Amino acid sequence: MEASLYFPIFLYSTTILAFAYGLWYISSDGFKLQLSKQNILLPAIICIILIFWLGNRPISGHYFGDTSNYALSYAQLDKGGEAYFDLKTEWIWYWLMLTCKKTNLNVHGFFTLVEAGYILSVLWAVKRFMPTNPMMGMLFVFTSLMFFTFGTNGLRNGLACHIILLAMSFFFDDKYLIGAVLCLIAFGIHRSTILPIAGMFAGRYLFLNLKWAIYLWFIAICLSLAFGEDTIRFFSSLGFDDRMKSYNTSEFNSEFSKTGFRWDFLLYSAMPILMGWYVCIKKKVKDNWYEAMCITYVLCNAFWVLVITAAFSNRFAYLSWFMYPIVIAYPLINLPLWKNQDKIIGIILIIYASFNLYMNGIYWS
């Protein structure tokens, strides 16, 4: 298939599916809705199709960003190399590439394996977070703004963040050993995941109140407006992510739509915060998992706000945005918020998919 067709096919097919499912929810009675719940088969089939379809995509830097760079790195990888444990490097990613290379797996086999990790980890996480309706949860994931981009461009970042999402589901369930192992794996794939890992612990054990996290988010906006470039230089000096130094140079200034303070993306980022505020503060619905998830999202997004003026800041936005569909879908599916909630879920899904279709049309057309 032509590389140029991949994104339009994915975008419109997932949007149509979300519309159909949303309309079914709006018009269906309770018996029909029960048939759609507790069924992992349909989302699993969709995920398997996506894994092989995206894994065998053409090697095109124009349409799939860093796909060509990963393919080149894989082609040039020396089979004789050795992977060793080193927290200062992304050694698990190197080990994965080296193992695939030594087993003579071609580049499409390698990409398919990465897609399997990226997609199945989020499917597992959704099944744990929303066990009564994983299909609805996955539709929010599929139609989110960055799902396709970080499945074909920011591969390491996307894979690592979805593993963190799965780790979060275990930590919140007090299964600390599995959660810790998953965090270590994610960190060994992409070191920037230290931010959501720290945010997860803060959300679960330190802040314990979404209101204070939201105050911190507003403070981050003020600091970024007042000291934007200084905050970028400060975080660059900490070695949080080596790429930050290059992202702040002029050679990258035209690579991601535009630079400067991104009010459009700030508004986009505010939607899950508004949802969390409505559920936890306005409605005063008590759910420890959800409040911890919201706090994690808000803290990670506050960091992105501090570096929002950097080129390629979308890579740091993703350190919160990978939680975006879960923060929106979790209360809709799990928590009692309104009368006729099933119909309202259908309406929100259609609005959500429409908005992300619009956003994708603006920024990635």
Disulfide bonds with the S-S distance in Angstrom:
none
